[in-house]
Amino acid sequence: MAATVLSVRGVSRSYGSVQAVRDLSFEALSGEIIGLLGPNGAGKTTTIRVLSTILPPTRGSFEVAGVPNTKPADIRERIGVLPESAGYPLHQTGEEFLRYHARLFGHPARSAREVATSLLSEVGLAERASSIISTYSRGMRQRLGVARALVNTPRLIFLDEPTLGLDPAGQRQMLALIREIARDRGATVILSTHFLDDVEEVCSRVIILNRGEVIAEGSVADIKRRVAPSTARVQIPPEMHDRGLSALRGAAGVANVGSIDAQRGWLSATFDSAWLDEHPEIGMNTVLRALTDAAVLILSFELEGGRLSDAFLALTEEGPR
Amino acid sequence: MTSLSRSDAGLRSPPAAPSDGWMVVAAQELRDVWLSARGPIIVLFFSLLLSLLTYMAAANKELNILDQRDTANLVLQITLGMGVSVSLLFSADAVSGERERETLESLLLTPVPRRQIALGKLLAAVSVWPVLLLVAVPYVWALRPGAGLFADAVVAGFVVGCLLTVAFASLGLIVSIFSSLNRLSLAASFFVFVALLAPTQLPLSGWFGDLIVRVNPVTAGSSFLHEVIVKQRGWDQEFTLLIAPILAAVITTGLAFLIAGRLRLQGGIER
């Protein structure tokens, strides 16, 4: 059974009268990648700053690998952090930067050099080790930041918006790196991001914050199920539009049928939610069956509300109203 | 990218938090000051300034209106002013500058205690003073202020400079710890220095003037140098002039030490 690496109990953090994080409680196991989601101002960065001992909690407590938050220096030995707005000394080389941080974590000079070389190779920056950081691209700087977060072989790693500003190739490299960190090191990763596709791709669990409070927690599949899809969108050949409409009207569980774009053959079928609850094993397959029975060719089929982003928007009340 | 593994040679668990974190910080900061353009440019500029001054004093009798002792005193006063102000600006930038460049957070995420981080930065900032004094020594020697006076002048300059540099670098650090804006930190620190430096250019007399000279660490230090170098008075006769610089160094360093324990990511007063 995986060990508990992070245990958070009722943590709150206020700035004056503004409560940025309220009564946060959760646990993280070793090797887990947990997505920390929330709209702007939800408290994600404050949560990371509190749990990484940069800010003290106003209330509550937490432990990292059994070390209580009353020993912040001991916690810092066990965590790695890529801050949201990580700056870099632009005149230093990547190797110097990592060597310096390895020394700050207690590595002797020779060991610090080995750590720096090894980590630069692992994040794909070996060839640029002796280039000054000002010549690095955004993606390279982010990877250097991840390498910095690993100099102390942490048990718990916080990554705040690691893919922000990266091109698709850079995003893919970063996500692969995050997976490797969790898989090969057994480290727990708390990934704060706005990119829900990233979360769906790498996270085993999700915590959604809104206005400083946890509003949902569970696996990605759990969260998706909370906002069950109730509408199907189907594209059929435009000349089959009318036949498709009448076929959908006869489908089991369908409460309402509409034409979205007759010229392009888009139809919608909204289900009766009570019927969906009673027939979870059939779900919206009745739409497909009705159309194939009526010999209507299906060009495309989508569920509205079936993605993590739909669940996120519904839960944080940011979706279109 | 290669596969990540805990067992890789370079990834073994590090020892506990370094007890010499301040030395690691200081070494890096010293490299930043002296191996980048900042330190060498300051030394170059200072050397040119002293070269011009000593050339005028030693070679061009028509242009020289000061005697050799006065010129030696002037060289040391300029060295003092330059050393203190540059150290002050370096320390005023130490924390608020890192805040602005967004590099402070990664430093605070290390297990090195806040006070050791501050100490490392302070040491790098005050390193300017001995380097500038070293640059000034040949110029003082070239002026030949008089038998035995060369050593007295250099030692007096060294002592006063150390006290004032430590005092003002600590002051700059305190301001920098509280300041959210680097420009504010630099301006406020420099303003305090200039305000305390201004009376050295004023004709202070009477008991009030004497009080100002003795209470203000800059005027007290400056007067001490003048008395020792120009008037050739003994240290024991003018020791009271060192009280203000000593107190300033002790108080600001003590305060900086206390405040550095509360060094935070954001500036301002904690709410």
Interface residues (C-beta under 8 A of the other chain):
Chain A: Y15 G16 R49 S52 T53 I54 L55 A73 D74 R76 E77 I79 V81 P83 S85 A86 G87 Y88 P89 H91 Y100 H101 A102 R103 L104 F105 G106 H107 P108 S111 E114 V115 A116 T117 S118 L119 S121 E122 V123 G124 R148 L150 V151 N152 T153 Q173 A176 L177 E180 I181 D184 R185 G186
Chain B: M1 T2 S3 L4 S5 R6 D8 A9 G10 L11 R12 S13 P14 P15 A16 A17 P18 G21 V24 V25 Q28 D32 S36 R101 E102 T103 E105 S106 L107 L108 L109 T110 P111 V112 P113 L265 R271
